């Protein structure tokens, strides 16, 4: 698999977390999120400990807190949805600052906010310490369906190309005096979207023919095979194993 594009979330560094193989980090984050989702929402203290665990990992990876918090803004739509739940979910009501709030809605909002925020934070730390190319190689190493890995690879490779094509089309429209100011211009934008789809489809056909002519048989060659030692697996397992202990304690209390 050839070199991939860099992405804005990745922060170049030489921390122990950066040096872990990508497939180890993928398994660790997946298991951690699974444990977080399995934790009862009433164990509020457990989610606090999960946050401390992630903060420790971020500190070891030298990911600044401000950087991490800014990337968490991606979950704002989920926050907005959670904030509505105390007002729309039926059940026992409580009064707070003159507002009548649903108790099941409050618990539901807390459940979404706590688990969603921890999952997004773990994903941001993973993306901040792992290059896209390494993530794809890690997925391939974990024996995910090759077709899905290749689709993700091409999406990453050609996403910038398609965005560039869209930018050039926008410049061409503006250079001819076009400005989208209302519903009556939606037809022009729809035609532009159709033209972009056709160009992208034709580009995909040309790329596929070029790959077949160079010996492509349905799988991408792996140039460097990355393996993980037992020590690296143990290091990566520290996060989900500690989280699992907290989760089990939360179920017993």
ChimeraX attribute file (.defattr): number of C-alpha atoms within 10 A of each C-alpha:
attribute: neighborCount
match mode: 1-to-1
recipient: residues
	/A:1	16
	/A:2	12
	/A:3	11
	/A:4	16
	/A:5	15
	/A:6	14
	/A:7	14
	/A:8	9
	/A:9	18
	/A:10	16
	/A:11	19
	/A:12	12
	/A:13	15
	/A:14	11
	/A:15	14
	/A:16	14
	/A:17	24
	/A:18	20
	/A:19	13
	/A:20	18
	/A:21	21
	/A:22	28
	/A:23	23
	/A:24	21
	/A:25	25
	/A:26	19
	/A:27	18
	/A:28	22
	/A:29	21
	/A:30	15
	/A:31	18
	/A:32	25
	/A:33	21
	/A:34	16
	/A:35	21
	/A:36	24
	/A:37	18
	/A:38	14
	/A:39	23
	/A:40	15
	/A:41	19
	/A:42	13
	/A:43	15
	/A:44	14
	/A:45	12
	/A:46	21
	/A:47	23
	/A:48	12
	/A:49	15
	/A:50	24
	/A:51	17
	/A:52	12
	/A:53	17
	/A:54	17
	/A:55	19
	/A:56	13
	/A:57	17
	/A:58	22
	/A:59	14
	/A:60	13
	/A:61	21
	/A:62	18
	/A:63	20
	/A:64	11
	/A:65	11
	/A:66	9
	/A:67	13
	/A:68	19
	/A:69	12
	/A:70	9
	/A:71	15
	/A:72	16
	/A:73	12
	/A:74	12
	/A:75	14
	/A:76	12
	/A:77	10
	/A:78	14
	/A:79	17
	/A:80	12
	/A:81	12
	/A:82	20
	/A:83	18
	/A:84	14
	/A:85	20
	/A:86	23
	/A:87	16
	/A:88	11
	/A:89	16
	/A:90	13
	/A:91	12
	/A:92	11
	/A:93	17
	/A:94	13
	/A:95	10
	/A:96	8
	/A:97	6
	/A:98	7
	/A:99	11
	/A:100	13
	/A:101	22
	/A:102	20
	/A:103	19
	/A:104	16
	/A:105	22
	/A:106	20
	/A:107	16
	/A:108	18
	/A:109	20
	/A:110	20
	/A:111	20
	/A:112	19
	/A:113	20
	/A:114	19
	/A:115	21
	/A:116	18
	/A:117	20
	/A:118	22
	/A:119	18
	/A:120	18
	/A:121	21
	/A:122	23
	/A:123	16
	/A:124	21
	/A:125	24
	/A:126	23
	/A:127	17
	/A:128	26
	/A:129	26
	/A:130	27
	/A:131	22
	/A:132	21
	/A:133	20
	/A:134	17
	/A:135	21
	/A:136	21
	/A:137	23
	/A:138	24
	/A:139	19
	/A:140	20
	/A:141	16
	/A:142	14
	/A:143	10
	/A:144	12
	/A:145	10
	/A:146	14
	/A:147	13
	/A:148	11
	/A:149	20
	/A:150	17
	/A:151	11
	/A:152	12
	/A:153	23
	/A:154	12
	/A:155	13
	/A:156	18
	/A:157	16
	/A:158	15
	/A:159	13
	/A:160	12
	/A:161	13
	/A:162	17
	/A:163	12
	/A:164	12
	/A:165	15
	/A:166	16
	/A:167	12
	/A:168	12
	/A:169	16
	/A:170	15
	/A:171	13
	/A:172	12
	/A:173	16
	/A:174	12
	/A:175	10
	/A:176	8
	/A:177	8
	/A:178	13
	/A:179	11
	/A:180	12
	/A:181	8
	/A:182	7
	/A:183	7
	/A:184	9
	/A:185	12
	/A:186	12
	/A:187	10
	/A:188	13
	/A:189	14
	/A:190	11
	/A:191	11
	/A:192	16
	/A:193	14
	/A:194	12
	/A:195	14
	/A:196	17
	/A:197	13
	/A:198	12
	/A:199	14
	/A:200	16
	/A:201	12
	/A:202	12
	/A:203	14
	/A:204	14
	/A:205	12
	/A:206	12
	/A:207	12
	/A:208	13
	/A:209	12
	/A:210	12
	/A:211	13
	/A:212	12
	/A:213	10
	/A:214	9
	/A:215	8
	/A:216	13
	/A:217	10
	/A:218	11
	/A:219	11
	/A:220	15
	/A:221	10
	/A:222	12
	/A:223	9
	/A:224	9
	/A:225	8
	/A:226	13
	/A:227	13
	/A:228	12
	/A:229	11
	/A:230	9
	/A:231	9
	/A:232	17
	/A:233	17
	/A:234	12
	/A:235	16
	/A:236	21
	/A:237	19
	/A:238	14
	/A:239	20
	/A:240	22
	/A:241	16
	/A:242	15
	/A:243	24
	/A:244	20
	/A:245	12
	/A:246	20
	/A:247	22
	/A:248	15
	/A:249	13
	/A:250	18
	/A:251	12
	/A:252	6
	/A:253	6
